[in-house]
């Protein structure tokens, strides 16, 4: 069996200077790149997810409530949708786009070239164990890790390689992950 790294939403709009910036996002991009360069995780496969919004409906709020609606972000055709320049992507084998016409927090809602879903892609490569990193701990990391566990993958969130939006919502997310038997290591960056 094999181990995969899932890099969640390390995109310009979620890093400092972006339309929905998370403090520490650029630092997470750099830290993930350092770990990948050293192959410290021993991953057989590396994949990434991207918010990839065209018209996600009520997900974009005017004004946003920052609970279920947000400022416009990661809109297809803008620089905000691109990976942060400090994230090394040379080892990324597939990118799973999510949220074209819906909210889509979990990477398991995404599709890669050929319309393949993340769970099917991983199973086709005999992956049974995943590590999840990226942005934001309390939203898309939470959703992706919970779905990974539901799909039967042994799941670990490498918290040192994540950044959360707020302490309150990050703590709630960590409780949800523990309750789902997701392994947590390290400490997330949270202001």
Secondary structure by P-SEA (a helix, b strand, c coil): cbbbbbbccccccccccccccccaaaaaaaaaaaaaaaccccccbbbbcccccccccccccccccccccccccccccccccccccccccccccbbbbccccccccccccccccccccaaaaaaaacccbbbbbccccccaaaaaaaaaaaaccbbbbccccbbbccaaaaaaaaaaaaaaccccccccccc
